[in-house]
């Protein structure tokens, strides 16, 4: 007898910089959520869709839950996390192999007991002493009643199939909600802004990215050509020259890198024009956040 089809929503949660976005991209097989080595790269809920002959997985990559800073932007991101936890069918909590600290335990306390929670222990490839993995699994199993614990490497893909198999048994029996070829419910305009913001995070100084946002002012499509006009929002006038760089080279390089990623994702040529605008205090202004797409 054929098994019934399953479809469900899954939240990927964890503290900043544990590899949630990289794991989402690996599971989907496509880059839809931006990544960098800096924590708090993800600011929005990004949905990724994976359809198989037996299941449709609807993943939600959330911002890392922020316990140390209390600005308006962090309040909005934390609200996204708690709302997501209340809405989904299954939760995947991500921790880093060999590390379980106060920030992780703070997130465990937010996990709803009425939802199945699977633990993905990420970055197992970076664990210098592999013999420490089993004791770590035994230790962390005492922290919360996880339905399953699966070691993975989001970077290499190790453990991804095992994680999907473990998750599938907790999805509700239901018909697929999206077409087979759909990989996200986010618009191309949103994805374009995120890809440009990723380059800013990766190429600028340690502090500057947290005062940066991207606003797509125009997005036009003519056949397979997309014309994208993007404003890079900075908090202070002094930051403008940092983003632009000497002779405009830094902005040009970041824009070119973002354009190439857009062309790969959208499957067509992209004309990208970028410039820098100053909006002082935008990250602490709820109205400004809403205008930039932070709900």
TORFISE-639723 format. One line per field, with one value per residue: residue number from 1; residue in three letters; chain; z, x, y of N, C-alpha, C, O in turn. Coordinates in steps of 0.2 Angstrom, whole numbers. Layout:
N
k <- (NUM  ...)
r <- (Ala  ...)
c <- (A  ...)
nup <- (Z  ...)
neast <- (X  ...)
nnorth <- (Y  ...)
caup <- (Z  ...)
caeast <- (X  ...)
canorth <- (Y  ...)
cup <- (Z  ...)
ceast <- (X  ...)
cnorth <- (Y  ...)
oup <- (Z  ...)
oeast <- (X  ...)
onorth <- (Y  ...)
% end
This chain:
295
k <- (1  2  3  4  5  6  7  8  9  10  11  12  13  14  15  16  17  18  19  20  21  22  23  24  25  26  27  28  29  30  31  32  33  34  35  36  37  38  39  40  41  42  43  44  45  46  47  48  49  50  51  52  53  54  55  56  57  58  59  60  61  62  63  64  65  66  67  68  69  70  71  72  73  74  75  76  77  78  79  80  81  82  83  84  85  86  87  88  89  90  91  92  93  94  95  96  97  98  99  100  101  102  103  104  105  106  107  108  109  110  111  112  113  114  115  116  117  118  119  120  121  122  123  124  125  126  127  128  129  130  131  132  133  134  135  136  137  138  139  140  141  142  143  144  145  146  147  148  149  150  151  152  153  154  155  156  157  158  159  160  161  162  163  164  165  166  167  168  169  170  171  172  173  174  175  176  177  178  179  180  181  182  183  184  185  186  187  188  189  190  191  192  193  194  195  196  197  198  199  200  201  202  203  204  205  206  207  208  209  210  211  212  213  214  215  216  217  218  219  220  221  222  223  224  225  226  227  228  229  230  231  232  233  234  235  236  237  238  239  240  241  242  243  244  245  246  247  248  249  250  251  252  253  254  255  256  257  258  259  260  261  262  263  264  265  266  267  268  269  270  271  272  273  274  275  276  277  278  279  280  281  282  283  284  285  286  287  288  289  290  291  292  293  294  295)
r <- (Unk  Unk  Unk  Unk  Unk  Unk  Unk  Unk  Unk  Unk  Unk  Unk  Unk  Unk  Unk  Unk  Unk  Unk  Unk  Unk  Unk  Unk  Unk  Unk  Unk  Unk  Unk  Unk  Unk  Unk  Unk  Unk  Unk  Unk  Unk  Unk  Unk  Unk  Unk  Unk  Unk  Unk  Unk  Unk  Unk  Unk  Unk  Unk  Unk  Unk  Unk  Unk  Unk  Unk  Unk  Unk  Unk  Unk  Unk  Unk  Unk  Unk  Unk  Unk  Unk  Unk  Unk  Unk  Unk  Unk  Unk  Unk  Unk  Unk  Unk  Unk  Unk  Unk  Unk  Unk  Unk  Unk  Unk  Unk  Unk  Unk  Unk  Unk  Unk  Unk  Unk  Unk  Unk  Unk  Unk  Unk  Unk  Unk  Unk  Unk  Unk  Unk  Unk  Unk  Unk  Unk  Unk  Unk  Unk  Unk  Unk  Unk  Unk  Unk  Unk  Unk  Unk  Unk  Unk  Unk  Unk  Unk  Unk  Unk  Unk  Unk  Unk  Unk  Unk  Unk  Unk  Unk  Unk  Unk  Unk  Unk  Unk  Unk  Unk  Unk  Unk  Unk  Unk  Unk  Unk  Unk  Unk  Unk  Unk  Unk  Unk  Unk  Unk  Unk  Unk  Unk  Unk  Unk  Unk  Unk  Unk  Unk  Unk  Unk  Unk  Unk  Unk  Unk  Unk  Unk  Unk  Unk  Unk  Unk  Unk  Unk  Unk  Unk  Unk  Unk  Unk  Unk  Unk  Unk  Unk  Unk  Unk  Unk  Unk  Unk  Unk  Unk  Unk  Unk  Unk  Unk  Unk  Unk  Unk  Unk  Unk  Unk  Unk  Unk  Unk  Unk  Unk  Unk  Unk  Unk  Unk  Unk  Unk  Unk  Unk  Unk  Unk  Unk  Unk  Unk  Unk  Unk  Unk  Unk  Unk  Unk  Unk  Unk  Unk  Unk  Unk  Unk  Unk  Unk  Unk  Unk  Unk  Unk  Unk  Unk  Unk  Unk  Unk  Unk  Unk  Unk  Unk  Unk  Unk  Unk  Unk  Unk  Unk  Unk  Unk  Unk  Unk  Unk  Unk  Unk  Unk  Unk  Unk  Unk  Unk  Unk  Unk  Unk  Unk  Unk  Unk  Unk  Unk  Unk  Unk  Unk  Unk  Unk  Unk  Unk  Unk  Unk  Unk  Unk  Unk  Unk  Unk  Unk  Unk  Unk  Unk  Unk  Unk  Unk  Unk)
c <- (A  A  A  A  A  A  A  A  A  A  A  A  A  A  A  A  A  A  A  A  A  A  A  A  A  A  A  A  A  A  A  A  A  A  A  A  A  A  A  A  A  A  A  A  A  A  A  A  A  A  A  A  A  A  A  A  A  A  A  A  A  A  A  A  A  A  A  A  A  A  A  A  A  A  A  A  A  A  A  A  A  A  A  A  A  A  A  A  A  A  A  A  A  A  A  A  A  A  A  A  A  A  A  A  A  A  A  A  A  A  A  A  A  A  A  A  A  A  A  A  A  A  A  A  A  A  A  A  A  A  A  A  A  A  A  A  A  A  A  A  A  A  A  A  A  A  A  A  A  A  A  A  A  A  A  A  A  A  A  A  A  A  A  A  A  A  A  A  A  A  A  A  A  A  A  A  A  A  A  A  A  A  A  A  A  A  A  A  A  A  A  A  A  A  A  A  A  A  A  A  A  A  A  A  A  A  A  A  A  A  A  A  A  A  A  A  A  A  A  A  A  A  A  A  A  A  A  A  A  A  A  A  A  A  A  A  A  A  A  A  A  A  A  A  A  A  A  A  A  A  A  A  A  A  A  A  A  A  A  A  A  A  A  A  A  A  A  A  A  A  A  A  A  A  A  A  A  A  A  A  A  A  A  A  A  A  A  A  A  A  A  A  A  A  A)
nup <- (0  -4  3  11  5  11  18  25  36  41  54  55  67  79  88  83  68  68  57  50  38  28  30  26  12  8  10  1  -11  -18  -18  -8  3  11  16  28  37  47  62  63  49  42  41  39  38  27  15  10  -2  -4  -15  -15  -22  -11  -1  3  8  17  21  34  36  49  57  68  85  95  110  116  112  111  101  89  77  81  90  81  73  83  86  74  75  86  82  71  77  83  72  64  58  62  70  67  77  77  82  86  84  98  106  117  124  136  127  118  126  130  119  118  129  123  114  108  117  112  99  87  89  81  83  75  74  69  59  60  53  57  70  79  87  84  92  102  99  101  116  117  110  119  131  126  124  136  138  132  127  113  98  88  85  74  67  57  42  36  26  18  16  22  31  27  20  29  39  32  30  43  47  39  44  53  47  42  35  19  4  -8  -7  -16  -33  -42  -46  -39  -28  -18  -9  -10  -18  -33  -32  -18  -16  -24  -17  -5  -10  -14  -1  5  -1  4  18  18  13  19  34  51  60  52  43  51  51  39  25  11  -2  -15  -27  -40  -51  -65  -79  -95  -106  -104  -98  -83  -75  -62  -49  -36  -19  -7  10  22  40  44  38  36  33  20  11  14  10  -4  -7  -13  -27  -31  -32  -23  -21  -34  -36  -27  -32  -44  -41  -34  -45  -53  -45  -45  -59  -60  -51  -56  -69  -81  -90  -80  -77  -66  -55  -43  -28  -14  0  14  29  44  59  55  59  72  70  69  59  48  47  43  31  24  23  34  45)
neast <- (4  3  11  3  4  14  14  21  25  41  51  67  77  88  103  112  123  125  123  111  105  114  111  98  99  106  98  87  94  97  102  94  93  103  120  134  149  146  136  118  115  104  88  75  60  63  56  59  56  55  51  47  44  37  35  32  42  41  51  56  67  73  78  92  89  90  98  105  105  94  87  76  76  81  70  60  65  66  52  48  54  47  34  35  37  25  17  21  23  33  49  65  79  95  111  129  141  148  146  136  128  123  115  110  102  93  85  80  71  61  55  41  32  21  25  34  51  66  83  97  113  126  140  149  160  169  173  186  190  183  178  172  159  148  147  143  131  124  124  117  105  99  95  83  68  71  64  71  89  101  116  125  133  131  138  145  135  133  124  112  102  98  93  81  74  71  64  52  43  36  28  12  -1  -5  -10  2  6  13  19  29  41  43  53  53  43  45  47  56  61  62  72  83  86  91  102  111  113  119  132  136  137  147  159  161  166  167  157  149  139  128  121  116  104  95  86  75  71  66  60  61  56  60  57  69  77  81  79  86  85  94  94  106  105  112  116  124  131  145  147  144  155  163  156  156  169  186  187  175  177  174  160  157  162  155  142  144  147  135  126  129  126  112  109  112  102  90  90  93  99  104  103  110  109  116  116  120  112  108  100  97  96  88  87  82  69  53  43  51  58  47  44  55  52  52  43)
nnorth <- (-6  11  24  38  55  68  85  99  113  120  126  133  136  144  151  166  164  150  143  142  147  142  129  128  132  121  110  113  114  125  142  152  159  171  171  174  176  183  186  187  189  185  193  192  181  168  158  142  129  112  99  82  65  59  69  86  99  113  125  137  149  157  173  174  171  185  189  199  212  226  234  242  235  222  218  217  206  196  195  189  177  171  171  163  150  148  145  134  117  108  109  113  114  122  119  122  110  103  114  121  133  147  155  146  138  147  148  135  136  143  135  127  115  107  105  94  94  94  91  98  95  105  108  97  93  102  98  95  84  69  60  66  68  59  59  73  73  65  73  85  79  79  92  95  88  82  76  70  68  74  73  85  92  107  114  104  95  83  72  78  71  61  70  75  63  60  71  70  60  67  76  83  73  77  86  93  110  119  121  109  114  126  135  144  156  169  185  190  202  204  194  199  210  204  197  207  213  203  204  216  213  203  210  222  232  226  232  240  233  231  243  244  243  237  244  241  251  251  238  231  221  215  204  192  200  208  224  232  243  249  255  258  258  268  272  283  298  297  284  282  284  273  262  265  266  269  278  273  259  249  248  245  232  225  226  220  207  204  205  194  183  185  184  170  164  169  165  173  188  202  219  230  244  253  264  275  279  290  287  292  283  273  259  259  264  261  263  266  254  246  251  247  234  226  217)
caup <- (0  -5  9  10  4  17  17  31  37  46  56  56  72  83  89  77  66  69  50  48  31  24  30  22  5  6  9  -5  -17  -21  -14  -8  9  11  21  29  43  52  64  61  42  40  45  37  37  20  14  4  -4  -7  -16  -17  -23  -5  4  1  14  17  27  36  39  54  60  74  91  98  117  119  110  111  97  86  72  84  92  75  71  88  85  68  77  91  78  67  81  84  66  59  60  64  71  67  81  75  87  83  87  104  109  120  130  138  121  115  132  130  113  120  133  118  110  111  119  108  92  87  88  79  84  70  76  63  58  63  50  61  76  79  90  82  98  107  96  105  122  116  109  126  135  124  124  143  139  130  124  106  94  85  85  68  66  50  40  31  21  14  14  26  36  25  18  36  42  28  32  50  47  35  48  58  43  42  29  16  -3  -9  -8  -21  -38  -41  -48  -35  -23  -13  -10  -10  -24  -36  -30  -12  -17  -27  -11  -1  -13  -13  6  7  -3  9  24  17  11  23  41  56  63  47  40  55  50  32  22  4  -4  -22  -29  -46  -53  -72  -83  -102  -108  -99  -95  -77  -74  -55  -47  -28  -15  -1  15  28  45  45  32  36  31  13  8  16  5  -11  -8  -17  -34  -32  -34  -18  -23  -41  -35  -23  -36  -49  -37  -33  -51  -56  -41  -47  -65  -59  -48  -60  -76  -86  -89  -75  -77  -59  -54  -36  -26  -7  3  21  33  51  64  52  62  78  69  67  53  43  46  40  24  21  22  41  48)
caeast <- (0  7  11  0  8  14  16  21  30  46  55  74  79  95  106  115  129  126  123  104  104  117  107  92  101  109  92  83  98  97  104  88  94  110  125  140  152  144  130  112  114  96  84  68  58  63  53  62  52  58  46  49  39  33  34  33  44  41  55  56  73  72  84  95  86  95  97  110  103  87  85  69  77  81  64  56  67  64  45  47  55  42  28  36  37  18  14  24  21  39  54  72  84  102  117  135  144  153  145  129  129  117  111  106  97  88  81  77  65  56  52  34  31  16  27  40  57  72  90  102  120  129  147  152  166  174  175  193  190  176  176  168  152  143  146  140  124  121  124  112  99  97  93  77  66  71  61  77  95  104  122  125  137  127  142  146  129  133  118  106  97  96  88  75  71  69  58  47  38  32  24  5  -3  -8  -8  7  4  16  21  35  47  44  58  52  37  48  47  62  63  65  78  88  89  95  108  115  114  124  139  138  139  154  164  163  169  163  151  145  133  122  118  114  99  94  79  74  67  63  62  58  58  59  59  73  82  79  83  85  88  94  97  109  103  117  114  127  135  152  147  143  161  165  152  157  176  191  185  169  178  171  153  156  164  150  137  145  146  127  122  131  121  105  108  111  96  84  91  93  103  102  106  109  111  116  119  120  107  109  94  99  92  83  86  78  63  48  40  57  58  41  45  60  50  53  36)
canorth <- (0  17  29  45  61  73  92  103  119  118  132  132  141  144  157  168  161  142  140  140  149  137  122  129  132  114  106  115  113  131  148  157  163  174  169  177  174  188  184  191  191  184  197  191  174  166  151  137  123  106  94  75  61  57  75  93  102  121  127  144  151  163  177  171  175  190  190  203  219  227  239  240  230  216  217  214  200  191  194  185  170  168  170  157  144  146  144  129  110  105  114  111  118  120  121  120  104  104  120  122  138  150  157  140  136  152  146  129  138  146  130  125  108  104  104  90  98  90  95  97  97  107  109  91  93  106  96  92  77  66  55  70  70  55  62  79  71  62  79  89  76  80  99  96  81  82  71  66  72  72  77  87  98  111  116  98  91  77  71  81  66  58  75  75  57  60  76  68  56  72  81  80  70  83  87  98  117  123  117  105  118  132  134  149  160  176  188  191  209  203  190  203  215  200  195  213  214  198  206  221  210  200  214  228  231  222  235  244  230  232  250  244  240  238  245  240  256  249  232  230  215  215  197  188  205  212  230  233  249  248  260  255  263  268  275  289  300  295  277  282  284  267  258  267  264  273  278  269  252  244  247  242  225  221  226  215  200  203  204  187  179  186  180  163  163  171  162  178  194  207  226  232  250  254  270  275  285  291  287  291  280  269  253  260  267  255  265  265  247  244  254  243  227  222  217)
cup <- (0  1  7  9  10  15  23  31  43  48  57  61  76  84  83  75  67  62  48  41  27  24  26  14  3  6  3  -11  -21  -16  -14  -1  10  17  22  35  49  55  62  54  40  45  44  37  29  20  8  4  -7  -8  -19  -19  -17  -1  0  8  13  23  28  39  43  55  66  80  94  106  120  118  110  107  93  81  75  87  87  73  76  87  79  70  81  87  73  71  82  78  62  62  64  65  71  71  79  81  84  87  92  108  111  126  132  133  118  120  132  125  115  124  129  114  112  111  114  101  92  85  87  80  78  73  70  64  61  60  53  68  76  81  89  88  103  105  100  112  122  115  115  130  133  124  131  143  137  127  117  103  91  85  79  67  58  48  34  25  16  12  18  31  33  23  24  39  39  30  39  51  44  39  52  54  43  35  25  9  -3  -10  -13  -27  -38  -42  -44  -29  -17  -14  -10  -17  -27  -33  -23  -12  -20  -21  -7  -3  -13  -6  8  5  2  15  23  15  15  30  46  59  57  44  44  54  42  30  15  2  -12  -24  -36  -48  -59  -75  -90  -105  -103  -96  -89  -76  -66  -53  -39  -25  -9  4  21  34  46  38  31  33  23  9  9  11  -2  -12  -13  -24  -36  -33  -29  -20  -30  -40  -32  -28  -42  -47  -36  -40  -54  -52  -44  -54  -65  -56  -53  -67  -82  -85  -84  -76  -70  -58  -46  -34  -18  -5  11  24  40  55  61  56  69  77  66  61  47  42  42  32  20  21  29  44  55)
ceast <- (4  6  8  5  8  17  16  26  35  50  62  76  86  98  110  122  130  125  116  102  107  114  101  94  103  103  88  87  98  98  98  89  102  114  131  143  150  137  124  112  107  92  76  66  59  61  57  57  55  52  49  43  34  31  35  35  44  45  55  62  72  78  86  92  91  93  101  108  96  84  79  70  77  74  59  58  65  56  44  49  50  35  29  35  30  15  15  22  27  44  61  77  91  107  123  138  149  151  137  130  123  112  107  101  92  83  77  71  60  52  46  34  26  18  33  46  63  78  95  109  124  137  151  159  171  176  181  194  184  174  172  161  147  142  142  132  120  120  118  105  95  94  86  74  65  68  66  83  99  110  123  131  133  131  144  140  128  128  112  100  94  91  81  71  68  63  52  41  34  28  17  4  -8  -6  -2  3  7  18  28  42  48  49  57  46  39  48  55  65  66  72  84  91  93  102  113  117  120  131  141  141  146  160  166  165  165  157  147  139  127  118  116  108  99  87  79  69  63  65  58  60  55  61  63  77  78  83  81  89  88  97  100  109  109  114  117  131  142  153  147  150  164  162  155  165  180  189  179  170  175  164  152  158  158  144  138  144  138  124  123  126  114  104  108  105  90  84  90  97  100  106  105  113  111  119  117  116  108  102  96  94  87  82  83  71  58  45  45  58  53  42  50  58  51  46  37)
cnorth <- (6  22  35  50  65  80  95  109  117  125  130  138  139  150  159  164  153  139  138  141  144  131  123  128  124  109  107  114  119  137  153  161  165  172  173  174  178  186  189  193  190  189  196  183  173  159  148  131  118  101  87  71  59  63  81  97  110  123  135  145  157  167  173  175  179  191  195  211  220  233  237  235  223  214  214  207  194  190  189  177  167  167  164  150  143  144  137  122  107  110  110  116  116  123  119  114  105  110  120  127  142  153  152  138  141  151  140  131  141  141  127  117  104  102  99  94  93  94  93  100  98  108  103  91  97  104  92  85  74  62  59  71  66  58  69  78  69  68  83  86  77  87  100  89  82  76  66  71  69  76  79  92  101  113  110  95  85  77  74  76  63  63  75  69  57  65  73  64  61  76  78  77  75  83  93  105  121  118  114  109  125  130  139  153  168  178  189  198  208  199  194  208  211  198  201  214  209  200  212  218  206  204  220  226  227  225  238  240  231  238  250  241  241  239  245  246  255  242  231  224  216  209  194  193  208  218  232  239  249  253  256  260  262  273  282  291  298  287  277  281  277  262  259  265  269  273  274  261  247  243  244  234  222  221  221  208  199  201  197  182  179  183  173  161  164  168  167  184  199  214  229  239  251  261  270  281  284  291  286  288  275  262  253  264  262  257  264  258  244  245  250  235  223  223  214)
oup <- (4  3  1  12  13  11  27  27  48  43  60  59  75  81  78  79  67  61  43  37  21  19  22  10  -2  1  0  -16  -27  -11  -19  -1  9  22  17  39  55  51  60  52  36  51  48  37  25  23  3  9  -12  -4  -23  -18  -18  3  -5  13  8  28  23  45  40  55  70  80  97  107  126  121  108  108  93  80  73  88  88  72  74  89  79  68  80  88  73  68  83  78  58  68  69  61  74  69  79  83  79  93  91  113  107  131  130  133  117  118  133  125  113  124  131  112  118  107  114  97  97  80  91  79  77  74  67  70  65  62  52  71  73  78  93  88  107  109  102  114  126  117  117  134  137  124  132  148  139  124  114  105  91  86  79  67  54  53  29  20  10  7  18  34  36  25  25  42  42  31  40  54  47  38  55  56  42  30  28  7  1  -13  -15  -26  -33  -39  -45  -26  -12  -20  -10  -21  -23  -32  -21  -9  -18  -21  -4  0  -12  -5  12  9  3  18  28  17  14  32  44  59  58  44  41  57  40  33  12  4  -15  -23  -37  -48  -59  -75  -92  -106  -97  -91  -90  -76  -64  -54  -36  -26  -6  4  23  32  49  34  25  31  20  4  4  8  -6  -18  -16  -27  -42  -35  -31  -20  -31  -43  -34  -28  -43  -50  -38  -40  -57  -55  -44  -55  -68  -58  -53  -71  -87  -79  -83  -77  -68  -59  -44  -38  -15  -7  14  23  43  55  65  57  72  81  60  57  42  36  38  28  14  19  29  47  58)
oeast <- (9  0  9  10  3  21  11  31  33  52  63  76  88  95  111  125  136  126  115  99  105  114  100  91  102  103  85  84  100  96  97  86  106  111  133  139  151  133  126  109  105  93  72  71  55  63  57  55  59  49  53  38  28  26  38  31  47  42  54  63  70  84  82  92  96  88  100  110  92  79  77  66  74  73  56  54  64  54  40  45  47  32  24  32  28  9  11  19  26  45  62  77  93  106  123  138  154  155  133  131  117  106  101  95  86  77  71  65  54  47  45  36  27  15  37  46  64  78  96  109  127  139  156  163  177  180  182  197  179  168  168  156  142  136  138  128  115  115  114  100  89  90  82  78  59  69  66  82  101  110  121  134  133  129  143  140  123  127  106  94  88  86  76  65  62  58  46  35  29  24  16  7  -13  0  -2  -2  4  18  32  47  52  48  61  44  35  50  59  71  71  76  90  97  98  106  119  123  124  136  147  146  150  165  171  165  159  152  140  134  121  112  115  107  103  83  82  63  57  71  52  66  50  67  60  81  72  89  75  95  82  103  97  111  110  110  114  133  144  158  149  150  168  166  156  166  177  189  178  166  173  161  148  154  156  140  133  141  136  119  119  124  111  99  104  102  85  79  87  100  94  112  99  119  105  123  114  117  109  98  96  88  82  76  81  68  59  44  43  59  54  40  50  62  50  44  32)
onorth <- (7  23  38  50  66  80  95  109  114  128  124  143  134  155  155  162  151  133  134  137  142  127  118  124  122  105  102  112  119  137  157  167  161  170  176  171  176  184  195  199  194  189  198  179  176  154  151  128  119  99  87  73  57  63  82  97  112  124  139  143  163  164  170  181  176  194  197  215  215  236  231  230  218  208  209  203  189  184  185  173  161  162  160  146  137  141  135  121  103  115  105  121  111  128  115  114  110  111  120  125  139  153  153  137  139  152  140  128  141  142  125  113  98  99  99  98  89  100  87  105  94  108  104  87  96  107  87  81  75  61  56  73  68  58  70  81  71  68  85  90  76  89  104  86  82  70  60  77  63  82  74  94  99  114  111  91  81  82  74  77  61  61  75  70  55  64  75  65  58  80  72  79  77  81  97  105  126  112  116  108  128  125  138  153  172  175  189  198  211  201  193  209  213  198  200  216  211  200  212  220  207  202  224  221  226  222  238  243  231  239  256  235  245  235  249  245  257  241  230  222  218  208  193  191  210  218  232  240  249  255  252  266  257  277  287  287  297  286  272  277  274  257  254  262  274  267  273  258  242  237  240  230  216  216  217  204  193  197  194  178  174  180  170  156  159  167  165  184  200  214  229  240  250  264  265  286  279  296  281  290  274  260  248  266  260  252  262  256  240  241  249  231  217  228  213)
% end
